[in-house]
Amino acid sequence: MRVAGSRWKIEEGLEEAKGEVGLDQYEVRGFRAWYRFVTLALLAHAILVTVRAQAQEKKAEQIEPLSR
């Protein structure tokens, strides 16, 4: 069950990467070029996910004191 759940997260992340960083837009001829492209695209996606999470956390911290 845990493995199936992790697969869903991986597929979800790949779908996000296709839309946000153009993971599906590669036009390369060789494996090395494809590997470099995919590596850079996934790195860019990881950075965007991290920045988004930090922004949401900061926003939640700003809202929390107001609700008290």
N, C-alpha and C positions, 0 to 999 in steps of 0.2 A: 504494500500500500504506500509506504513511504517513497519507494522508487518511482512509482507511478505519479505521485504528487510532484516529485522533483522534475520529472520529465515535462509536466505541464508548465512549470515555471520556465524551463529552458525554452520551450516552444514559444511561450509568451514573450520572452526576451528577444528571441530571433525575429518575431513579427514586429516588435517595436523597432528593432534595429533596421529592418527593411524600410519602415516608414520614416524614421527620424534621420538616419545617417546614410541612406541609400545603399544598404547592403545588397540589394538585388539589382543594382545598376552597373555591375562590373562588366567590362568588355575586354577581357584579357585572353592571351593566346597560350600561355604556359602556366604550369602549376606554380612556379615560384612567384610569378606576378599575381596570380589569384590568391596565393597564401599571404602575400604582403598586403593586398587590398583588404582581404577579410580581417587580417590582424589589425590593421589601422582602423577599419570601420568598427570593429567590436571594441577597440580601445576608446574610440570617440564615444560610442554608446555608453560604455562604463563610466566615463567622465560625466556625461550628461545625466545619467541616473544618480550619480553621487551628488552632483550639484542640485538636482531636483529634490533629493531627500534632505539635504542640508537646508534648502530654502523652506521646505514644508515644516521642518523641525523648528526653524527660527520663527516662522509664522505662528506655529502652535504656541511657542513660548511667549510671543507678544500678546496673543489672545488670552492665554491662561490668567495672567494677572488682572485683566479687565473683568473676568468672570467672578472673581472673588469678592 
